[in-house]
Amino acid sequence: LQASHFETEGVSKIRDTSENDAYENTVFSGRYGRALGDCADFSLSLRRNYADFEIDDGFPLKDDPNHRIESEMFISRAELAIQTAERWDQSLAVSFLTMDRKDVDPPDSVDTLEDDYSRFRGDKKELEWLNNFSVFDSDLETIGLEYQEERGSSFSDSVLFSSRFDRKQAQTRAVFLQSQLMPAPELSLTAGVRAEDHDRFGTETTWSASLSRLWPARNLRLRANYATSFKAPSLYQLYSSFGNEALEAEKSRGYDVGLEQQWLDSQLTVSLAYFNNQFRNLIDWVSTGLWTGQYQNFGKAETDGWEARLVCQLKENLETGVNYTYTQTRDLSTGDEFGRRPENEAAVYVNWQPDPWSFSLLAAYVGSRWDDNANLTRLKHYYRVDARVARRIAEAVSIFGRIENLFDREYETVRGYAGLEQSLYAGIKAEF
């Protein structure tokens, strides 16, 4: 059994204002497991999550002293696992999710005319039958069946418009196969295929393949992956007040290829990878006026770029590293870049653990990027430094402290919404 509660007075999401936006979150969860003889196990897990948070208006950007969102979610899952034979095990799992989300914004001193209320309620059922077996000593085969049923309803009322959609539903059936092979200790191969039948968007087949090859004498590893995907629009994207029943399903294909090289008895590791993803019918929310908008499809889009990483083990208890990512994004029908996707991101870190102490320092850089897909507003680049220290004061007890945004830099990840200022955290951790 587990329970947690987090609560903060928060900070104002709108820069240069003093009205803070509070947040609280409460979680209860539990898991029960029982052996049913020598070759079967049963487990049941439950989780309830309740969140209550204040937000500010986005159109236009301004403080709102009484705009609140409440969200409640309940998740349950029951699973029966059976060892059918020496090389064959199977499991049958049933899960259920419910969600209730309210958005309440009554009149206030800032805006006496607004009076908005909306609510979304939904649930999802899922049934999965999974089989794992081996034909040889160096393989693992997986065959599974999956069924999902999603239902939802929404209601919205404001001074400008009202809308609702009564309970809608979507059903998906899928069968999937996967094979993992290790013909040699230095070589790993994986291939999989999934056929998915959606009651609105028909049947789609996706597949994936991956390879990992090690040359031990050179401490060199090659990795490669290729995959296709299919994603149907959500009920909210189809039927809500911002929905669009003409939406088509998103489809994509992508691959990445990378090399990892180690030197000096694995004390120095360098890796470099290239990735490319191509999308059709990407779904995004598009503003059509000051208070109006709709989910729409993009025709074709592409992202590609490079990732580089260097890790140096200076001593047994001292490690430092550098990460860098270069990403290009583009809507192929307009030539515009994707909003909020920086071309350049980098991070440098140092971890030092002189027992019983532990120190870490992380400096992250995020380059400039557009705030919107129409490429009208540019967000400035920024960097942030975080520091952490911990000390073990007993065998199972330690104290810790950390400072986020050490140099109190001002930055925005979304236009008009300020990032957290310098923040100090301290605590104690005990394990039993």
N, C-alpha and C positions, 0 to 999 in steps of 0.2 A: 504494500500500500504506500502511496506517496501523495503528499499534498504540498502545494507551494502557492505563495502569494507575493506579488510584486506591485508596488505602488509608488508613484512619483508625482510631485506637483508639476513637473515638466518645465519646458521653456516655451516661449512664444514661437510658433512656426513662421510667423511673419516677421521679417527682419525689422529692427529698430522700433519695436513695440514692447510693452511691458505686461500684456495680458497672457499669462501662462496657460498652456494646454495640458491638463492633467491626464494621467493614464493609470489604469490598474488592471491586473490580470490574476485570476485565480484558477488553479488547475487541481483536480482530484483524479487520480488514476490508480489502477490496481490490476494485478495479474494472478491467476490461480492456475496451477498445473498439477496433473496427477498421472501417475503411471498406471496403465491398464494392462496388467500382466507384464510379460517380458518383451513384448514386441509392439506395444502401442502406447501412445501418450495423448492426453487431452489437455488443452489449455484454453483459458478464457481471459480476455483482457478488456478493460473498460476505461474510458477516459472522458472527462467532462472539462471543458474550457470555457470560462466566462471572462469577457473583456469589456471594459467601459472606458471610452476615451473621448476627449474634447478635440475638435478640429477647428480650423479657420476656413473662411470662404476662399474659393479658388477663382471665381468669376464675379467681380474683379477681386484681386488679392487684397484682403483686408481682415482685420481682427473680427472675431465673432465670439462674444462672451458666453453664449449658451447653446452652441451647436455641438451635439453629442451623438456618438454612435455606440450602440450596445450590440454585442455579438455573443451568441451562445452556441456551442457545438458539443455534441455527444457522439462518441465513437465506441463501437463494440465489435469484438472479433472472437469467434470460436473456431478452434482448429483441432482436428483429429489426425494424428500422424501414425502410420503403420509401417513396420518393417515386414514387407510381404515375403521377401526372400533374401538370400545373402547379398545379392547385387541389385535388389529392387526395393525402394521405399516409396510410399505415396502419402499424400496428405489431402484432406478435404477441409476447406475453410469457408466460413460464412461471415460476412462483415456487414455492418449497418451504420450509417452516418446520418445525423440530422443537424440542421443548421437553421438558426433564427437570427436575423440581422435587422436592426432598427436604426434609422437615421432621422433624428428629431432636431428641428431648427425653428423654435417659436420666435415671435417678435422680440426685439430687444432695443436697447438705447442706441445702438449703432444703426440698426435698420428696423424701423417700426412697422414696415409693410410686409416683411417676409413672414411666412408661416408655412414651413415645409415639413412634410412627414412622408417617409417611405419605409417599406418593410419587405424583406425577401425571406421566404421560408422554403427550404428544400430538404430532400433526403436522397440517399443513394444506397442501394443494396448491391452486394457483390458476392458471387459464388465462384470458387476456384477449386479445380481438381488438378493436382500436380503429381507427376510421376518422374522419379529419377532412377536410372538403372545404368549398368555397365555391361557392355558386350565383351570387351577385352580388359586387360589390366591397366590400360593407359587412356581410357576414355570415360566420359560421363555424358549420358544422353538424357534429355529432358523433354517430356511431352505434357502438354497441359490444355485444359479447357477453362474458359472464363465467361461468366455472364454478369452484366451490369444493367441495372435499371435506375435511372435518375429521374426525380420528379421535383418540380418547383413552381412557386407562384409568387407574384410580386404586385405591390400596390404602391402608388406614388400620388401625392396630392400637394399642390403648391398654389400660390396666388396666380401663377402664370398658366399652369396646365395640370391636368390630372390624367393618370393612365393606370391600367392594371392588366395583368394577364392571369387568368385563372389557371388552375393546375395543369401544367404541361408535363410530358414525359418523353424520355428517350431510352431506347434499349439497344444494347450492344452485345453481340456474341462473338467469341474469338476462339481460335485454336492456334497453338504455337508449338514449334519444335526447335530444339537447340542441341548442338553437338559440340563438345569440348574434347579435343584430342591433344595428347602429348606423345607423339611418336618417338621423341628423344628428350632427355632432360633439358636440352637447350632450346627446344622448339615447342611452342604452344599455338594451337589453331582453334578458333571458335567460329561457328556459323549458325545462324538462326533465321527462321521465317515465321511470320505471323499473318494469319488471314482473319480479318475483322469485318463483321457484318453489322452495319448501323441501320436502324429501321428507317432513317430519313435519307442518309447519304450513301446507302448501298454497301457493297463489299469492296474492300481494299486489301491488298497484300503488300506487306513491307518485309524487308529482310536486312540482315547485318552480317558482317564478317570481320574478324580481327586476327592479327598475327603478332607474335612476339618471338624474336630470335636473338639468342645470346651467343657471342663468341668469347668464351671464358679466357682464352689466352690473351685476348686484346682488351678485356673488360669493356666490351662494346655491345650494346643492345639496340635492336631495331624494333619499333612498334608501328603498326599500321592498322587503321580502322576505317570501315565504310558502312554506312547505314542509310536507310530511307525511313520516313515517318509519315503518319497520317493523324490529324487531329480535327475532330468535328467541333463546330461552334458550341459553346455552352448554351443552356436554356436562357440565361440572362442576356447573352449576346443576340439571341434570336428574338426573344419575345418581350423584353422589358421596354420601358419608355425610351431607352436609347437603342433598342434592338433593331435588327434588320433580318426579316425572314428570307431575304434573297441571298444571304451569305452562303458562300461555298466553303467546304472543308479545307483546312491548311494542309499542304503537302511539302515535304522537303527531302533533300538528299545531301549528304555531307561526308567528308573524309578528312582524316588527319594522318600525317606521317612524321615520325620523330626518331631521333638518335640520342642515346645516352652513353657518355664515355666517362670512365673512371681512371684516375691516375694516382700515383703515390700511395699504393695500398688502400685504395678507396677513400683517401682523405680529401680528394678533390673530384667533384662530380660536375660535369657540364652536360646540359641537355638542350636540344633545339628541335622545335616542331613547327610544321606548317599545317594550317587548317583551312578548309573551304566548305561553305554551306550555301546551298541554293534553295530558295523558297518560292512556292506558288500560293497565291491567295492568302497571304498573311493577313490576319485580322487585327485592326487597331481602331481605337476611338478617334473620330475625326470631328472637330468642332465645325458647326455650320452657322454659328451666330454667337451672340453674347451668352445666351443661356441654353442654346440648343446644340445637339450633336448626335452622332449615330455611329455605330460600329460598321466599318466598311472593309472590303478586301483590297489589298494591294495586288497588282498583277503578278509581277515577278520581282524578286529581291535577292541580293547576294551579300555574304560576308566572307572575308578571308583575311588571313594575317599570320603572324609569327609569334611564337612564345619561346623565350630563352630563360634558362635558369642556371645559376652557378652556386654550388654549395661547397664550403671549405670547412673541414673538421680540423681546426688549428690544434686543439688538444682534445683529450678524452671528454672533457667537460666544457669545451668552448667551440661553438659553431657559429658561422656567419654565412649569409647567402644574399643573392641578388636575383630578383625576378623582373622580367620585362615582357610586356605584351603590346604588339602593334596590330591594330584592327582597322580594316577598311569596310565600310557598309555603304550600300547604295540601293535605292529604289530604281530598278532598271527601266521603268516606264517614264520617270521624270529626271533621273540622274541625281536626285537629292540624297543626302546621307540620312541615316536613322538618327532620331533624336536621342540624346542622353547616352550615346555610345562613344566614348573618347577614342581617338586614334592611339594615344599613348598612355600606358599605365605602367608604373614601376614601383618596386618596393625593395628596401634593404633592411635586413634584420641581423641582430646579434643575440645569441643565447649563451649565457654563462652560468654554470651550476657548480660552484664550489661548496660542497656539502658542509653545513645544512642549508646554505643559501641558494637562491635561484634568482637570476636577473635576466631581463629581456628588454630589448629596445627595437621598435619597428617604426620605420619612416616610409610613408606611402605617398605616391604622387599620382594625380589624376589630371590628364591634359584637358585642354579646352574642347568643347563639344557643343553641338546644337541642342537647344532645349526642346525643339519640336521637329516633327518630320517634314514640315514645310520649309525648314532652314531659315526662319525669320529672326530668331533670338539666339544669341551666343552666350554660353555659360563659360565663365573664366576657369582657368586651371587652378588647382590648389594642391597643397601638400599637408599632411597631418602626421604628427609624431606621437606614438604611444609608448609608455614605459611601465614596466611591471617588476615588482620585487616580492619575494616570498621567503619565509624561513620556517623550517621544521623545528618546533619547540618540544615535541615528544614523538614517540614512535609513530603515532597515528594522528597527530595534531599539528597543524601548521597555520601561520598567520600570513596574510598577503595584503598588498596594496598596489594600486595601479593609477596612473594618470593618463587619461585620454585627451588628445589634442593638447599636448604638453605646452606648446607655445601660443595657445589661444588664437589660432588662425581663424579668420572668418571665411566661410565657404558655403556654397549652395550645390546640392545635388539636383534640385529642381528649382526653377526660377521663382524667387520670392519666398522660398522656405529655407530659413537659416539652419545651418548645421549646429550641433551641440558645441557650446563653448568649452573651455577647459574644465574637466570633470575629474574629481578625485573619488576613488572607491577603496574601501578597506574592509577586511573581514577575517573570519577564522573558519577553518575547515577541519572537521574531525571525521575519521573513518572507523567503523566498528566491524 
